[in-house]
Amino acid sequence: MTLGSTEQTAIIRTERGLTIAGTRITIYDVMDHLVAGRPPELVLNWLPLTKNQLESALSYIETNRTEVEAEYQEVLKTAEEIQQYWQERNRDRLSQIAAIPPKPGQEALWKKLQVQKAKHAVES
């Protein structure tokens, strides 16, 4: 899949899906940042891409919007199914871990952690 007749292939299809050539970063990784409302300049801070690689990815997304959006939705659906599977599989073990009391001398740290978790839950 080329972006222009004189450009090298910038986006390739791998077992991971549409991938930026020379990286392990998928178009879907870029889409995650775009959907979150991050501007391209900030995406460069989050993903190890060159400006040219990001521009190629954005160009590909824009040119193939329908195909990319459909694949992105499928990736999100699959990720949700995987997350639900592992949450269900680990539910009992995580309950056991949560019931373990703090080690002696760590009660104050444990209480501080619980306050931070509660604060974070309210903000989310």
C-alpha positions as CSV (number, residue, x, y, z in Angstrom):
1,M,0.0,0.0,0.0
2,T,1.7,3.1,-1.1
3,L,0.9,6.7,-0.4
4,G,2.3,8.0,-3.6
5,S,4.1,6.7,-6.7
6,T,7.5,8.0,-5.6
7,E,7.2,7.2,-1.9
8,Q,8.2,3.9,-0.3
9,T,5.5,1.8,1.3
10,A,4.8,3.6,4.5
11,I,1.9,1.5,5.8
12,I,2.0,-2.3,5.5
13,R,-0.3,-5.1,6.6
14,T,1.2,-7.5,9.1
15,E,-0.3,-10.1,11.5
16,R,-1.0,-7.1,13.8
17,G,-3.0,-5.2,11.2
18,L,-2.1,-2.0,9.4
19,T,1.4,-1.1,10.7
20,I,3.7,1.8,10.1
21,A,6.7,0.3,8.1
22,G,9.8,-0.2,10.1
23,T,8.0,0.0,13.5
24,R,5.7,-2.2,15.6
25,I,3.2,0.7,15.8
26,T,-0.1,0.1,14.2
27,I,-2.5,2.6,12.6
28,Y,-4.8,1.7,15.4
29,D,-2.3,3.0,18.0
30,V,-2.4,6.3,16.2
31,M,-6.2,6.2,16.0
32,D,-6.3,5.8,19.8
33,H,-4.5,9.1,20.2
34,L,-6.6,10.9,17.6
35,V,-9.8,9.6,19.2
36,A,-8.6,10.9,22.6
37,G,-8.3,14.3,21.0
38,R,-4.5,14.6,21.0
39,P,-3.0,16.8,18.3
40,P,-0.3,15.3,16.0
41,E,2.4,17.2,17.8
42,L,1.5,15.5,21.1
43,V,1.2,12.1,19.4
44,L,4.9,12.4,18.5
45,N,5.6,12.7,22.3
46,W,3.7,9.5,23.0
47,L,4.7,7.3,20.1
48,P,8.3,6.7,18.9
49,L,7.7,7.9,15.4
50,T,9.4,10.4,13.1
51,K,7.4,13.3,11.8
52,N,7.4,11.7,8.3
53,Q,6.1,8.4,9.7
54,L,3.3,10.2,11.5
55,E,2.4,12.3,8.5
56,S,2.3,9.1,6.4
57,A,0.0,7.4,8.9
58,L,-2.3,10.4,9.1
59,S,-2.4,10.6,5.3
60,Y,-3.3,6.9,5.0
61,I,-6.0,7.3,7.7
62,E,-7.5,10.2,5.8
63,T,-7.3,8.6,2.4
64,N,-8.8,5.3,3.6
65,R,-11.1,6.6,6.4
66,T,-13.9,4.0,5.9
67,E,-11.6,1.0,5.8
68,V,-9.4,2.2,8.7
69,E,-12.4,3.1,10.9
70,A,-14.1,-0.3,10.3
71,E,-10.9,-2.1,11.2
72,Y,-10.3,0.2,14.2
73,Q,-13.8,-0.7,15.6
74,E,-13.0,-4.4,15.2
75,V,-9.8,-3.9,17.0
76,L,-11.6,-2.2,19.9
77,K,-14.2,-4.9,20.0
78,T,-11.5,-7.6,20.2
79,A,-9.6,-5.8,22.9
80,E,-12.7,-5.5,25.0
81,E,-13.5,-9.2,24.6
82,I,-9.9,-10.1,25.6
83,Q,-10.1,-7.8,28.6
84,Q,-13.4,-9.3,29.8
85,Y,-12.0,-12.8,29.4
86,W,-9.0,-12.1,31.6
87,Q,-11.1,-10.2,34.2
88,E,-13.4,-13.1,34.5
89,R,-10.5,-15.6,34.6
90,N,-8.6,-13.7,37.3
91,R,-11.6,-12.5,39.3
92,D,-11.2,-15.1,42.2
93,R,-7.4,-14.6,42.4
94,L,-7.7,-10.8,42.5
95,S,-10.4,-11.1,45.2
96,Q,-7.9,-13.2,47.3
97,I,-5.1,-10.7,46.8
98,A,-7.4,-7.8,47.8
99,A,-8.3,-9.6,51.0
100,I,-4.7,-10.0,52.1
101,P,-4.1,-7.6,55.0
102,P,-1.2,-5.2,54.8
103,K,2.1,-6.3,56.2
104,P,2.9,-5.1,59.7
105,G,4.3,-1.5,59.7
106,Q,2.6,-0.7,56.3
107,E,-0.8,0.2,57.6
108,A,-0.3,3.9,57.0
109,L,0.9,3.3,53.4
110,W,-2.0,1.0,52.8
111,K,-4.5,3.7,54.1
112,K,-2.9,6.3,51.9
113,L,-3.1,4.0,48.9
114,Q,-6.8,3.4,49.5
115,V,-7.5,7.2,49.8
116,Q,-5.7,7.7,46.4
117,K,-7.6,4.9,44.8
118,A,-10.9,6.4,46.0
119,K,-9.9,9.9,44.8
120,H,-9.0,8.5,41.4
121,A,-12.3,6.6,41.1
122,V,-14.2,9.8,41.8
123,E,-12.2,11.7,39.1
124,S,-12.8,9.0,36.5
